Amino acid sequence: MLLFGITLTAIGFDLDPAGEVSDSVLWILGQSLIYAGGIFGVAAYTKNMVDRRVDEWREEVRREHQEQQDKEA
């Protein structure tokens, strides 16, 4: 979608009248930037939350393992 918005803007810049981009093309570019930002933002948020949960799980497993070793010693 991001590539589509950029391509459409470039094509609109080259069409008559040359050097002028119509409002509808700019609107599509804005919508594609919002859409791409939303998708990238959700992906980054999800990755961050998954990484945080995995780190918490690893810490819990490490702590339990350490407690078992302390009891055996």
Contacts in CASP RR format, 6 or more apart in sequence:
PFRMAT RR
TARGET T0000
AUTHOR 0000-0000-0000
METHOD contacts of the structure
MODEL  1
MLLFGITLTAIGFDLDPAGEVSDSVLWILGQSLIYAGGIFGVAAYTKNMV
DRRVDEWREEVRREHQEQQDKEA
1 32 0 8 1.000
1 35 0 8 1.000
1 36 0 8 1.000
1 39 0 8 1.000
2 32 0 8 1.000
2 33 0 8 1.000
2 35 0 8 1.000
2 36 0 8 1.000
4 28 0 8 1.000
4 32 0 8 1.000
5 28 0 8 1.000
5 29 0 8 1.000
5 30 0 8 1.000
5 32 0 8 1.000
5 33 0 8 1.000
6 29 0 8 1.000
6 32 0 8 1.000
8 25 0 8 1.000
8 28 0 8 1.000
8 29 0 8 1.000
9 21 0 8 1.000
9 25 0 8 1.000
9 26 0 8 1.000
9 28 0 8 1.000
9 29 0 8 1.000
12 21 0 8 1.000
12 22 0 8 1.000
12 25 0 8 1.000
13 19 0 8 1.000
13 20 0 8 1.000
13 21 0 8 1.000
END
